[in-house]
């Protein structure tokens, strides 16, 4: 039997009685994906930068802490980490905190667990990018900063990190894009992000092609915007003498 295309289903009222359309479901999932991914990226950038710096410090203990963080979060599958943060971690918290989390509305539980999980998972990847960026800089930069009387934290803050961030903009673009794509895994714990809304649309309408073509276009728009923004950042932050610099 030939497939019956029906793009009009997207603008049809949902059969659950909600005051919205199926396209409204997709739009809601689109916004959740954006919010989840941006919040997770902020966590990833902060945490990844911190541990990336630890992995380049002279002290063996600091480097070991960074290595353990990366080993844990990179070697456990993302889907497993989602279930750990949603189901296991609340049980390990003090009773007051754990019970407080369980009493939150389900959507807040799903979203907060997904943000923390995706942020820390991506942070391990950002950590390696930051470490690589710092290690790619000439050794003389650190020595020059210390010779000028800067403390080690000041050397990182004013010399190493500004240069390292400029060097790693291209690979960080890939990690930024991965956050949006990996956000689809959050549907496994119940979060109605973009891909979950698409599956829900298929369940109610049986119009699979229209649903997932619409979702594909939505992800393409997200990726195009991110690529455009990161290319602009790359042009504005290029360092003379480095790859891509003028």
KADA-V755012 format. One record per pair of residues at least 24 apart in sequence whose ideal C-beta (glycine too) atoms are under 8 Angstrom apart, sorted by the first residue. I is the first residue (numbers start at 0). J is the second residue. D is the distance in Angstrom with one decimal. If there is no record, write none. Layout:
BEGIN
i = <I;I>
j = <J;J>
d = <D;D>
END
This chain:
BEGIN
i = <2;4;4;5;5;6;8;8;8;9;9;11;13;14;15;21;21;21;22;24;24;24;25;25;25;25;25;25;25;25;27;27;28;28;28;28;28;28;28;29;29;31;31;31;31;31;32;32;32;32;32;32;33;34;35;35;35;35;35;35;35;35;36;36;36;36;38;38;39;39;39;39;39;39;39;40;40;40;40;41;42;42;42;42;42;42;43;43;43;43;43;43;43;43;43;43;44;44;45;46;46;46;46;46;47;47;47;47;47;47;47;47;48;48;48;48;50;50;50;51;51;51;51;51;51;51;51;52;52;52;52;54;54;55;55;55;56;65;65;68;68;68;69;69;69;71;72;72;72;72;73;73;77;77;77;77;77;78;78;80;80;80;81;81;81;81;81;81;81;82;82;83;84;84;84;84;85;85;85;85;85;88;105;106;106;109;109;109;109;110;112;113;113;113;113;116;117;117;117;117;120;121;121;121;121;124;124;125;125;128;128;128;128;129;129;129;131;131;132;132;132;132;132;133;133;133;135;135;136;136;136;162;164;165;165;165;165;166;166;168;168;168;168;169;169;171;172;172;172;172;172;175;175;176;176;176;179;179;179;179;180;193;193>
j = <208;208;209;206;209;209;204;206;209;209;213;204;203;203;203;200;203;204;213;196;199;200;193;196;197;200;210;213;214;217;191;196;191;192;193;194;195;196;197;193;217;110;190;191;192;193;179;182;183;192;193;221;221;110;110;113;114;117;182;185;190;192;117;178;179;182;114;118;113;114;117;118;121;178;182;118;121;175;178;118;114;115;118;119;121;122;117;118;119;120;121;122;124;125;174;178;122;125;122;118;119;122;125;126;121;122;123;124;125;126;128;129;125;126;129;160;122;123;126;125;126;127;128;129;130;132;133;129;133;155;160;126;130;130;133;134;151;126;130;122;123;126;123;126;127;123;119;120;122;123;123;124;116;117;120;181;184;184;187;116;119;120;112;113;116;184;185;187;188;187;188;116;112;113;115;116;109;112;113;116;188;112;189;190;191;185;188;189;190;190;188;182;185;188;190;185;178;181;182;185;181;174;177;178;181;174;177;171;174;167;170;171;174;163;164;167;167;170;162;163;164;166;167;159;160;163;163;166;162;163;166;238;236;236;237;238;241;238;241;229;232;233;236;233;243;229;225;226;229;230;233;225;229;222;225;226;218;221;222;225;218;217;218>
d = <6.6;7.0;7.0;5.7;6.7;5.7;5.0;4.9;6.2;6.4;6.5;7.9;6.9;5.6;7.5;5.2;7.4;6.5;7.8;4.7;6.5;5.9;6.9;5.4;6.7;6.8;7.9;5.8;7.0;6.9;7.1;6.5;5.9;5.2;4.0;7.4;6.4;3.2;7.2;5.3;5.4;7.4;6.8;6.4;4.6;7.2;6.6;5.2;7.9;4.5;4.4;7.4;7.3;7.8;6.6;5.7;6.1;6.9;5.1;6.4;7.2;6.2;7.6;4.7;4.6;5.0;4.7;7.1;7.6;5.3;3.9;4.1;6.2;5.6;7.3;7.4;7.0;6.2;5.1;7.3;6.9;7.1;2.8;6.8;7.9;6.4;7.8;5.0;7.5;7.9;3.7;4.2;7.6;5.0;7.4;6.9;7.8;6.1;7.8;6.8;6.3;3.8;7.6;7.7;7.2;4.0;7.0;7.1;2.7;4.3;7.3;6.0;7.0;7.8;5.3;7.5;7.0;7.7;4.3;6.9;4.4;7.2;7.2;2.8;4.5;7.8;6.9;7.0;7.3;6.1;7.6;6.7;4.5;5.8;4.7;6.3;7.8;6.5;7.6;8.0;6.4;6.9;4.8;5.5;6.4;7.7;5.7;5.4;7.0;3.7;4.8;7.0;7.7;7.8;5.6;6.1;5.4;5.5;5.7;5.1;7.8;5.8;7.2;6.8;5.2;6.1;6.4;5.8;5.2;7.3;6.6;7.7;4.6;7.9;5.8;4.2;7.3;4.2;7.9;7.8;4.5;7.8;6.8;7.6;7.7;7.2;5.7;4.9;4.0;6.1;6.3;7.5;4.0;6.7;5.2;7.9;6.6;6.1;6.4;6.9;7.3;6.3;6.9;5.4;7.3;5.4;7.5;7.1;5.8;4.8;5.2;5.7;6.5;6.4;8.0;6.7;6.8;7.8;8.0;3.5;6.8;4.7;3.9;5.6;7.6;4.7;7.6;5.8;5.6;6.2;7.3;6.5;7.4;4.5;7.0;5.0;7.5;7.0;6.1;6.7;5.9;4.6;6.0;6.4;7.4;7.5;7.3;6.9;4.1;7.8;7.6;5.7;6.4;5.8;5.7;7.5;7.1;5.3;7.0;7.0;7.3;5.9;7.2>
END
